[in-house]
Amino acid sequence: MSAGIPVERNTQALDLLRRIDEARHTQAGAEDIQRCGITCSRCCKRPFDVSETDLQLLLEGVATSTDLQRRALLERVALRAAHDREALGIQGDAIHLEAIGEDAFDDYCDDDDDHPCPILDPLTQTCALPDYRPEPCRFRGARWRDGEHELDLACPAGEGPSVTVVFAWIDVSARLARLSELSRDQRTQGRTTIALGLDALLRSRRAAG
């Protein structure tokens, strides 16, 4: 890996996440796929929480990106992490959202809808690491049905027909959560944002390297 970022490949997690993409691509029309993430980046304009598994995959993506892309990504991550810390009143090295309170974080997400995800390329308005994007990003823009259970994450912009994908999302999410629980990096276990989590991982990896 480059740029002094030691990181292991996360093959098992990536395989599970790709199953989500495959289900959507198989059952949704081309118009839906093209609209979400290519012509519309609304879901990328406000913070949300991610898991340790998501962060490890993003770290892998950062480490394998080009030098130019990596420098831009790291700058955006650092700036966004500083913003999150100030806005959420985070002191010291704390990054877990449990320390802030779920209600406070939800209020922050609702109010802060004009600060793009640090992984969003500001020039193209598309994800800079599409193959490594987190689990929540892959479920966005559709309704997911697993037996009697439904996960409604239809497009917030209300563009185009609502897509319903039949998929065993409960099992996949549970297995991804298990991978997070087995993580050896205790600093980022628990709910955190992309910026806060990546910033912490990058600093710890550099210190260890």
PAKEZA-579583 format. One line per 3 residues: number of its first residue (from 1); their letters; for each residue x, y, z of N, C-alpha, C. Coordinates in Angstrom, 3 decimals. Example, Ala and Ser with C-alpha at 12.3 -4.5 7.8 and 13.67 -1.06 7.14 Angstrom:
residues 2
1 = as = 13.190 -5.690 7.800 12.300 -4.500 7.800 13.200 -3.300 7.800; 12.850 -2.250 7.080 13.670 -1.060 7.140 12.900 0.030 7.870
***
This chain:
residues 209
1 = msa = 0.837 -1.196 0.000 0.000 0.000 0.000 0.878 1.255 0.000; 0.359 2.329 -0.484 1.161 3.526 -0.659 0.871 4.570 0.406; 1.652 5.635 0.346 1.482 6.803 1.221 1.607 6.469 2.696
4 = gip = 2.330 5.378 3.021 2.543 5.055 4.415 1.280 4.687 5.166; 0.280 4.157 4.466 -0.969 3.761 5.117 -1.066 2.239 5.096; -0.560 1.551 6.143 -0.665 0.088 6.165 -2.112 -0.336 6.375
7 = ver = -2.611 -1.217 5.523 -4.005 -1.624 5.601 -4.166 -3.005 4.980; -5.025 -3.822 5.555 -5.288 -5.151 5.024 -6.463 -5.100 4.059; -6.472 -6.024 3.109 -7.602 -6.113 2.194 -8.803 -6.696 2.945
10 = ntq = -9.966 -6.172 2.633 -11.179 -6.558 3.349 -12.103 -7.331 2.406; -11.620 -8.475 1.953 -12.304 -9.227 0.908 -13.699 -9.666 1.317; -13.868 -10.162 2.520 -15.165 -10.683 2.961 -16.216 -9.579 3.021
13 = ald = -15.852 -8.440 3.575 -16.793 -7.320 3.664 -17.146 -6.799 2.284; -16.157 -6.703 1.417 -16.401 -6.183 0.073 -17.320 -7.113 -0.708; -17.179 -8.398 -0.511 -18.053 -9.361 -1.176 -19.507 -9.194 -0.727
16 = llr = -19.720 -8.994 0.574 -21.069 -8.791 1.091 -21.687 -7.504 0.538; -20.907 -6.445 0.480 -21.416 -5.181 -0.023 -21.732 -5.251 -1.516; -20.938 -5.995 -2.240 -21.195 -6.142 -3.673 -22.495 -6.886 -3.945
19 = rid = -22.900 -7.727 -3.018 -24.181 -8.424 -3.178 -25.346 -7.425 -3.166; -25.205 -6.376 -2.365 -26.237 -5.335 -2.343 -26.319 -4.659 -3.702; -25.166 -4.305 -4.244 -25.128 -3.667 -5.563 -25.712 -4.573 -6.639
22 = ear = -25.337 -5.844 -6.594 -25.800 -6.785 -7.616 -27.310 -6.944 -7.585; -27.883 -6.999 -6.371 -29.336 -7.138 -6.248 -30.028 -5.921 -6.839; -29.503 -4.757 -6.542 -30.129 -3.540 -7.060 -29.970 -3.420 -8.572
25 = htq = -28.796 -3.711 -9.066 -28.553 -3.608 -10.500 -29.404 -4.610 -11.281; -29.653 -5.767 -10.666 -30.445 -6.795 -11.338 -31.920 -6.424 -11.379; -32.432 -5.857 -10.292 -33.869 -5.619 -10.173 -34.296 -4.195 -10.521
28 = aga = -33.374 -3.248 -10.489 -33.723 -1.864 -10.802 -33.394 -1.556 -12.252; -34.088 -0.587 -12.819 -33.846 -0.210 -14.194 -32.588 0.617 -14.342; -32.079 0.715 -15.554 -30.862 1.475 -15.827 -31.039 2.943 -15.460
31 = edi = -32.242 3.474 -15.651 -32.495 4.879 -15.344 -32.282 5.162 -13.865; -32.720 4.238 -13.008 -32.551 4.414 -11.565 -31.078 4.400 -11.190; -30.311 3.456 -11.740 -28.899 3.332 -11.416 -28.139 4.571 -11.862
34 = qrc = -28.439 5.072 -13.034 -27.739 6.233 -13.560 -28.065 7.489 -12.757; -29.320 7.595 -12.316 -29.722 8.791 -11.586 -29.051 8.856 -10.222; -29.041 7.740 -9.516 -28.515 7.714 -8.161 -26.994 7.640 -8.179
37 = git = -26.361 8.692 -7.702 -24.913 8.707 -7.599 -24.201 9.251 -8.811; -24.909 9.491 -9.908 -24.271 10.038 -11.102 -24.858 11.403 -11.425; -26.157 11.467 -11.557 -26.786 12.762 -11.822 -27.342 13.392 -10.551
40 = csr = -27.329 12.658 -9.441 -27.850 13.180 -8.178 -26.935 12.750 -7.036; -26.519 13.704 -6.211 -25.658 13.392 -5.063 -26.264 13.943 -3.777; -27.587 14.059 -3.743 -28.244 14.659 -2.585 -27.952 13.891 -1.300
43 = cck = -27.897 12.580 -1.379 -27.661 11.759 -0.182 -26.233 11.918 0.347; -25.365 12.554 -0.443 -23.969 12.728 -0.048 -23.717 14.086 0.599; -24.785 14.829 0.862 -24.622 16.207 1.321 -24.918 16.403 2.807
46 = rpf = -25.068 15.326 3.552 -25.258 15.452 4.992 -24.588 14.266 5.683; -24.168 14.443 6.944 -23.454 13.375 7.649 -24.363 12.208 8.013; -23.773 11.049 8.158 -24.473 9.853 8.628 -23.440 8.960 9.297
49 = dvs = -23.912 7.989 10.068 -22.964 7.151 10.795 -22.595 5.903 10.001; -21.355 5.461 10.190 -20.825 4.285 9.513 -20.180 3.365 10.549; -19.877 2.142 10.120 -19.321 1.128 11.014 -17.813 1.017 10.838
52 = etd = -17.205 0.234 11.701 -15.781 -0.059 11.593 -15.482 -0.728 10.252; -16.344 -1.649 9.814 -16.154 -2.315 8.527 -16.139 -1.307 7.390; -17.090 -0.374 7.405 -17.131 0.668 6.377 -15.830 1.462 6.360
55 = lql = -15.337 1.816 7.528 -14.133 2.635 7.618 -12.902 1.890 7.108; -12.811 0.602 7.413 -11.671 -0.176 6.944 -11.662 -0.266 5.422; -12.845 -0.399 4.829 -12.934 -0.444 3.370 -12.540 0.903 2.765
58 = lle = -13.031 1.986 3.351 -12.664 3.305 2.846 -11.153 3.542 2.977; -10.576 3.079 4.066 -9.137 3.216 4.255 -8.378 2.467 3.166; -8.879 1.291 2.826 -8.272 0.520 1.736 -8.364 1.297 0.423
61 = gva = -9.527 1.912 0.193 -9.703 2.700 -1.019 -8.768 3.896 -1.064; -8.599 4.585 0.054 -7.696 5.730 0.120 -6.262 5.283 -0.180; -5.858 4.168 0.416 -4.490 3.683 0.260 -4.176 3.258 -1.170
64 = tst = -5.175 2.829 -1.923 -4.950 2.347 -3.285 -5.256 3.402 -4.341; -5.633 4.602 -3.935 -5.930 5.662 -4.897 -4.634 6.304 -5.398; -4.747 7.136 -6.420 -3.569 7.819 -6.952 -3.082 8.870 -5.966
67 = dlq = -1.833 9.280 -6.120 -1.267 10.273 -5.209 -2.082 11.560 -5.201; -2.457 12.044 -6.391 -3.214 13.279 -6.492 -4.578 13.146 -5.836; -5.259 12.039 -6.104 -6.579 11.820 -5.522 -6.477 11.655 -4.011
70 = rra = -5.434 10.970 -3.561 -5.270 10.725 -2.127 -5.056 12.027 -1.355; -4.213 12.895 -1.891 -3.959 14.163 -1.211 -5.241 14.988 -1.065; -6.043 15.013 -2.123 -7.299 15.756 -2.067 -8.261 15.130 -1.068
73 = lle = -8.333 13.797 -1.046 -9.200 13.085 -0.116 -8.808 13.352 1.331; -7.517 13.247 1.612 -7.045 13.427 2.981 -7.285 14.856 3.465; -7.153 15.813 2.564 -7.426 17.202 2.939 -8.903 17.383 3.279
76 = rva = -9.786 16.799 2.473 -11.220 16.920 2.740 -11.603 16.199 4.024; -10.999 15.030 4.273 -11.275 14.287 5.501 -10.869 15.104 6.719; -9.681 15.690 6.694 -9.194 16.475 7.831 -10.086 17.687 8.093
79 = lra = -10.467 18.387 7.046 -11.326 19.566 7.195 -12.696 19.183 7.730; -13.251 18.090 7.206 -14.581 17.671 7.647 -14.538 17.160 9.085; -13.471 16.448 9.450 -13.341 15.953 10.823 -13.270 17.116 11.801
82 = ahd = -12.527 18.158 11.444 -12.436 19.335 12.305 -13.802 20.001 12.444; -14.547 20.049 11.352 -15.893 20.629 11.389 -16.809 19.807 12.281; -16.775 18.481 12.128 -17.630 17.605 12.946 -17.309 17.749 14.430
85 = rea = -16.025 17.808 14.762 -15.631 17.932 16.164 -16.161 19.228 16.778; -16.024 20.316 16.032 -16.481 21.606 16.542 -18.000 21.634 16.647; -18.684 21.165 15.602 -20.149 21.226 15.581 -20.779 20.336 16.648
88 = lgi = -20.136 19.194 16.926 -20.687 18.241 17.887 -20.112 18.426 19.289; -19.184 19.361 19.448 -18.612 19.614 20.766 -17.754 18.474 21.270; -17.055 17.801 20.350 -16.220 16.655 20.726 -14.885 17.144 21.278
91 = qgd = -14.505 16.612 22.432 -13.252 16.983 23.078 -12.265 15.823 22.997; -10.984 16.141 22.872 -9.960 15.108 22.876 -10.069 14.177 21.679; -9.807 12.875 21.934 -9.780 11.896 20.859 -11.104 11.140 20.714
94 = aih = -12.119 11.520 21.460 -13.399 10.811 21.379 -13.979 10.933 19.973; -14.423 9.810 19.406 -15.027 9.847 18.074 -16.361 9.107 18.030; -16.678 8.380 19.074 -17.912 7.595 19.050 -19.119 8.487 19.298
97 = lea = -20.151 8.272 18.507 -21.343 9.095 18.615 -22.120 8.821 19.890; -21.874 7.654 20.509 -22.539 7.351 21.765 -22.152 8.363 22.842; -20.959 8.931 22.719 -20.501 9.915 23.699 -21.228 11.240 23.535
100 = ige = -21.822 11.444 22.390 -22.536 12.684 22.100 -24.014 12.566 22.423; -24.562 11.404 22.126 -25.992 11.174 22.302 -26.669 11.071 20.946; -27.524 10.071 20.792 -28.167 9.829 19.503 -29.034 11.004 19.057
103 = daf = -29.763 11.590 19.989 -30.644 12.708 19.625 -29.834 13.896 19.122; -28.725 14.188 19.797 -27.892 15.317 19.385 -27.307 15.073 17.999; -26.898 13.840 17.741 -26.332 13.533 16.427 -27.399 13.598 15.337
106 = ddy = -28.583 13.072 15.626 -29.669 13.127 14.642 -30.038 14.577 14.323; -30.042 15.430 15.339 -30.324 16.849 15.109 -29.246 17.473 14.226; -28.014 17.070 14.457 -26.898 17.575 13.662 -27.063 17.178 12.196
109 = cdd = -27.434 15.926 11.959 -27.629 15.438 10.595 -28.760 16.195 9.895; -29.827 16.463 10.636 -30.976 17.159 10.050 -30.641 18.603 9.694; -29.796 19.232 10.519 -29.483 20.647 10.322 -28.323 20.877 9.364
112 = ddd = -27.426 19.905 9.273 -26.199 20.094 8.503 -26.307 19.392 7.153; -27.037 19.988 6.229 -27.265 19.352 4.935 -26.552 20.061 3.793; -25.516 20.839 4.127 -24.783 21.567 3.092 -23.277 21.391 3.247
115 = hpc = -22.861 20.246 3.810 -21.450 19.936 3.954 -21.223 18.529 3.387; -20.796 18.443 2.142 -20.685 17.149 1.452 -19.774 16.157 2.157; -20.045 14.899 1.933 -19.181 13.816 2.393 -17.773 14.061 1.859
118 = pil = -16.741 13.819 2.665 -15.371 14.066 2.201 -14.948 13.150 1.051; -15.698 12.065 0.831 -15.366 11.156 -0.264 -15.993 11.623 -1.576; -16.910 12.578 -1.506 -17.547 13.101 -2.717 -16.575 14.021 -3.454
121 = dpl = -16.329 13.725 -4.724 -15.447 14.559 -5.536 -16.162 15.876 -5.828; -15.624 17.011 -5.395 -16.316 18.292 -5.577 -16.425 18.725 -7.034; -15.563 18.206 -7.897 -15.590 18.583 -9.305 -16.629 17.794 -10.095
124 = tqt = -16.669 16.486 -9.877 -17.595 15.635 -10.627 -18.903 15.383 -9.896; -18.930 15.688 -8.580 -20.094 15.415 -7.738 -20.449 13.931 -7.734; -19.430 13.082 -7.823 -19.608 11.639 -7.727 -18.664 11.097 -6.650
127 = cal = -18.919 9.888 -6.195 -18.083 9.275 -5.165 -16.684 9.012 -5.713; -15.674 9.448 -4.976 -14.292 9.254 -5.399 -13.827 7.815 -5.188; -14.539 7.065 -4.334 -14.171 5.672 -4.048 -15.409 4.780 -4.190
130 = pdy = -16.020 4.710 -5.367 -17.289 3.997 -5.518 -17.228 2.517 -5.156; -16.103 1.860 -5.412 -15.992 0.431 -5.091 -15.882 0.170 -3.598; -15.544 1.217 -2.830 -15.310 1.055 -1.394 -16.343 1.795 -0.546
133 = rpe = -17.396 2.292 -1.166 -18.357 3.110 -0.424 -19.070 2.300 0.661; -19.481 2.969 1.747 -20.064 2.291 2.914 -21.412 1.626 2.636; -21.780 0.763 3.562 -23.063 0.050 3.471 -24.254 0.998 3.318
136 = pcr = -24.375 2.074 4.143 -25.550 2.946 4.004 -25.693 3.536 2.606; -24.571 3.834 1.950 -24.618 4.430 0.610 -25.227 3.459 -0.401; -24.972 2.186 -0.230 -25.437 1.194 -1.197 -26.936 0.932 -1.092
139 = frg = -27.495 1.188 0.091 -28.932 0.990 0.264 -29.745 2.222 -0.146; -29.102 3.369 -0.282 -29.820 4.612 -0.567 -30.528 4.568 -1.918; -31.680 5.234 -1.975 -32.374 5.405 -3.242 -33.314 4.282 -3.628
142 = arw = -33.635 3.386 -2.687 -34.534 2.272 -3.009 -35.239 1.784 -1.749; -36.267 0.979 -1.937 -36.911 0.250 -0.842 -36.433 -1.193 -0.918; -36.085 -1.742 0.231 -35.533 -3.106 0.286 -36.489 -4.005 1.054
145 = rdg = -36.855 -5.112 0.471 -37.816 -6.014 1.100 -37.159 -7.362 1.377; -37.255 -7.783 2.632 -36.716 -9.073 3.064 -37.820 -9.781 3.833; -38.568 -10.628 3.150 -39.723 -11.265 3.769 -40.766 -10.216 4.125
148 = ehe = -41.144 -10.161 5.391 -42.126 -9.185 5.847 -41.476 -7.855 6.250; -40.169 -7.804 6.215 -39.447 -6.608 6.650 -39.114 -5.718 5.457; -39.220 -4.406 5.677 -38.912 -3.453 4.617 -38.024 -2.335 5.146
151 = ldl = -37.027 -1.987 4.360 -36.129 -0.886 4.659 -36.372 0.178 3.593; -36.998 1.275 3.991 -37.390 2.300 3.035 -36.367 3.430 3.005; -35.520 3.410 1.988 -34.522 4.460 1.787 -34.678 5.041 0.388
154 = acp = -35.946 5.211 -0.019 -36.240 5.748 -1.342 -35.638 7.131 -1.508; -35.424 7.527 -2.748 -34.779 8.790 -3.073 -35.455 9.960 -2.367; -34.709 10.722 -1.564 -35.301 11.856 -0.841 -35.707 12.990 -1.777
157 = age = -35.129 12.998 -2.980 -35.469 14.044 -3.945 -36.772 13.730 -4.674; -37.248 12.482 -4.512 -38.489 12.090 -5.153 -38.401 12.035 -6.662; -37.202 11.788 -7.183 -37.014 11.747 -8.627 -37.228 10.339 -9.161
160 = gps = -38.104 10.227 -10.155 -38.314 8.947 -10.800 -39.158 8.004 -9.964; -39.448 6.819 -10.513 -40.256 5.842 -9.807 -39.517 5.250 -8.614; -40.269 4.894 -7.587 -39.662 4.260 -6.422 -39.317 2.812 -6.757
163 = vtv = -38.119 2.403 -6.419 -37.639 1.063 -6.737 -37.700 0.183 -5.498; -38.275 -0.998 -5.617 -38.303 -1.969 -4.526 -37.439 -3.157 -4.909; -36.458 -3.469 -4.066 -35.535 -4.563 -4.333 -35.761 -5.661 -3.296
166 = vfa = -36.021 -6.864 -3.760 -36.192 -8.021 -2.877 -34.813 -8.626 -2.639; -34.391 -8.609 -1.381 -33.022 -9.007 -1.079 -32.902 -9.337 0.408; -32.050 -10.300 0.749 -31.864 -10.720 2.147 -30.956 -9.721 2.868
169 = wid = -31.429 -8.478 2.997 -30.588 -7.428 3.556 -30.357 -7.597 5.051; -31.280 -8.257 5.746 -31.106 -8.449 7.189 -29.886 -9.316 7.468; -29.752 -10.414 6.737 -28.613 -11.310 6.930 -27.301 -10.629 6.551
172 = vsa = -27.297 -9.924 5.430 -26.080 -9.249 4.988 -25.650 -8.190 5.998; -26.596 -7.389 6.478 -26.272 -6.356 7.466 -25.769 -6.961 8.770; -26.366 -8.084 9.174 -25.943 -8.751 10.405 -24.511 -9.273 10.274
175 = rla = -24.183 -9.809 9.110 -22.834 -10.335 8.896 -21.804 -9.211 8.827; -22.181 -8.089 8.245 -21.283 -6.941 8.229 -21.065 -6.396 9.638; -22.139 -6.384 10.438 -22.021 -5.931 11.819 -21.091 -6.851 12.613
178 = rls = -21.170 -8.135 12.336 -20.305 -9.095 13.014 -18.833 -8.842 12.679; -18.561 -8.515 11.426 -17.194 -8.195 11.035 -16.679 -6.980 11.804; -17.549 -6.012 12.018 -17.159 -4.829 12.787 -16.840 -5.193 14.226
181 = els = -17.636 -6.089 14.793 -17.417 -6.510 16.179 -16.089 -7.241 16.346; -15.656 -7.917 15.283 -14.410 -8.684 15.342 -13.185 -7.837 15.036; -13.400 -6.581 14.741 -12.283 -5.700 14.393 -11.293 -5.593 15.543
184 = rdq = -10.028 -5.476 15.161 -8.988 -5.332 16.187 -8.752 -3.880 16.554; -9.359 -2.963 15.821 -9.145 -1.545 16.101 -10.263 -1.032 16.995; -10.007 -0.976 18.286 -11.022 -0.576 19.256 -11.367 0.909 19.167
187 = rtq = -10.475 1.708 18.594 -10.696 3.155 18.573 -11.908 3.528 17.735; -12.211 2.738 16.690 -13.288 3.126 15.792 -14.487 2.189 15.867; -14.521 1.328 16.852 -15.701 0.492 17.026 -16.828 1.342 17.601
190 = grt = -17.997 1.205 17.032 -19.121 2.020 17.446 -19.496 2.980 16.332; -20.608 3.690 16.497 -21.092 4.598 15.463 -20.249 5.859 15.387; -19.848 6.232 14.195 -19.081 7.454 13.992 -19.311 7.928 12.569
193 = tia = -18.839 9.118 12.230 -18.994 9.619 10.869 -17.800 9.178 10.020; -17.947 9.295 8.708 -16.847 8.953 7.814 -15.613 9.789 8.137; -15.791 11.090 8.287 -14.655 11.982 8.523 -13.975 11.692 9.860
196 = lgl = -14.764 11.598 10.942 -14.178 11.350 12.261 -13.480 9.999 12.316; -14.124 8.979 11.759 -13.559 7.635 11.794 -12.306 7.505 10.952; -12.352 8.012 9.716 -11.182 7.929 8.848 -10.021 8.732 9.406
199 = dal = -10.309 9.902 9.943 -9.263 10.736 10.527 -8.556 9.992 11.651; -9.333 9.325 12.494 -8.749 8.571 13.609 -7.927 7.391 13.104; -8.456 6.659 12.110 -7.732 5.510 11.573 -6.430 5.925 10.897
202 = lrs = -6.489 6.985 10.127 -5.292 7.446 9.427 -4.202 7.859 10.410; -4.580 8.566 11.457 -3.596 8.995 12.442 -2.992 7.808 13.184; -3.830 6.835 13.537 -3.331 5.658 14.262 -2.450 4.787 13.387
205 = rra = -2.793 4.639 12.086 -1.982 3.830 11.172 -0.614 4.477 10.945; -0.623 5.794 10.803 0.647 6.480 10.584 1.540 6.364 11.805; 0.934 6.468 12.976 1.718 6.358 14.215 2.307 4.952 14.362
208 = ag = 1.516 3.938 13.938 1.974 2.551 14.051 3.002 2.196 12.992; 2.923 2.916 11.838 3.822 2.591 10.722 5.209 3.157 10.882
***
